[in-house]
Amino acid sequence: MTNMSTPTLKLDVPRFYLGLAIALALHLFLISLPIAFWVDMNLYKDWAITMVQQGFANFYNYSTNCDYPPTYLYVLWMIGKIFQFFDPNFSHTDGLLLMVLIKLPPVLADIGSALLITEILKPHTTEATAHKLGLLYAFNPLMLFVSGVWGQVDGLMNFLMLLAFYLIQQNYVIRSGLLIAVMIIIKPQGLFFAPFLVLSQWFRQVWWKWTAIAGGGLGLIWLIILPFYGIGSPETINISKPFFSLYKLLKGTADYYSFASVNAFNFWGWANWIRDYTTFLGISYKVIGLIFLGILLIWLGVFLYQQHHFTASDSTTPRFTAQIIAISIMLFGFFMLPTRMHERYMLYGLGFLVIAIALIPAIKWIYWGLTITGAANVGYAYLRYNYEDLFYAIPEMWLQSVVYTVSAVNVILFLVILSYTFRPQPLASAPAVIP
């Protein structure tokens, strides 16, 4: 019997890497097509070229339309440098090469996320299941579209969030905290992950680790953004200038998108592009959304604390299951509840939902449900800005029906996954067997 089972195990790893290679090939095929979300792609091109031509210190003075924090601009600078090697005068920026280079980081991040999912799962399920779920993410059609066609960097944020979670599981809490600090200045949505670190670890870690995370995180942020903002002239040195400049940038971005929903099919989908200072019973939509989010975070903190004590003397898998459910709900909640959310922000929980399938098989319906609603949401925005004539040729009643219906489905899916936290006993896990 041992001899019969050994070949199956040996074949599984090569098949997994063959699957990853096929997923990578599919991604590369998509980025080779002359299609993209042109609003974002033209901005990325402009920023990459400006970074090379003007340097770090002058970048924000010349690219006044840049609402990104500095960290991802280092990546665009490297892309600009590579492109400059082939086109020293930047005279062919409308060609395929620059677009492919810009799309490449999120594509590689998608493959990296699939690998991370398998590593995170291996202690809690069979190797075959871990591999198959990694491939399930690698071939997710929504991620393929956003990274390979749209050209956005949300796949990179997914990878970093999974890496931060993996570090927590390995008890590298300080490293995870420092990574979260970097994530926040890649895109502010990196902040979505931060509450999980606190809520899942405050009762497990000693005080000095939190001091190290806070001090090290601020120091790391300061060093990364320093080349862009400087500290003033020798006569008027101001070491806090980088922080104030970063705050001004982030606040300006948040105020620019001060709407209940920015094409997000969430709780506020019915108020798409309505200013979030609009009031209901004297309370602004913005404050209502933050209250809902605050209640959710408090409840998830209680849930994680309860699950920690329920499973204190048992195996780590029930506690791990609770953490996966909590981070999935938290990331989904950040998309569903606050105002000012964009259509792609629902992507951040997909990687964790894939992991949850191995522990609670019924989660697969939520995963595929969100993939479908996410595709409708992303497709709506893509059509609206890339093909305006076609978009506005569609009767407005039809478009509004899509917005309301998909938003309602997302609310239902959110309530379904939230229901897993309303139980007084340890969260059960039943490892999935995926054929």
Sequence and secondary structure as in RCSB ss.txt:
>XXXX:A:sequence
MTNMSTPTLKLDVPRFYLGLAIALALHLFLISLPIAFWVDMNLYKDWAITMVQQGFANFYNYSTNCDYPPTYLYV
LWMIGKIFQFFDPNFSHTDGLLLMVLIKLPPVLADIGSALLITEILKPHTTEATAHKLGLLYAFNPLMLFVSGVW
GQVDGLMNFLMLLAFYLIQQNYVIRSGLLIAVMIIIKPQGLFFAPFLVLSQWFRQVWWKWTAIAGGGLGLIWLII
LPFYGIGSPETINISKPFFSLYKLLKGTADYYSFASVNAFNFWGWANWIRDYTTFLGISYKVIGLIFLGILLIWL
GVFLYQQHHFTASDSTTPRFTAQIIAISIMLFGFFMLPTRMHERYMLYGLGFLVIAIALIPAIKWIYWGLTITGA
ANVGYAYLRYNYEDLFYAIPEMWLQSVVYTVSAVNVILFLVILSYTFRPQPLASAPAVIP
>XXXX:A:secstr
 HHHHHHHHHHHHHHHHHHHHHHHHHHHHHHTSS   HHHHHHHHHHHHHHHHHHHHHHHHH TT  S SHHHHH
HHHHHHHHHHH TT   TTSHHHHHHHHHHHHHHHHHHHHHHHHHHTTTS HHHHHHHHHHHHT HHHIIIIIII
  SHHHHHHHHHHHHHHHHTT HHHHHHHHHHHHTT GGGGGGHHHHHHHHTTTS HHHHHHHHHHHHHHHHHHH
HHHH    GGG  TTHHHHHHHHHHHHHHHHT BSEEB  STTGGGBT BTT EETTEEHHHHHHHHHHHHHHHH
HHHHHHHHHHTTTS HHHHHHHHHHHHHHHHHHHHHSSSSEEGGGGGGGHHHHHHHHHH TTHHHHHHHHHHHHH
HHHHHHHHHHH HHHHHHS HHHHHHHHHHHHHHHHHHHHHHHGGG  SS          
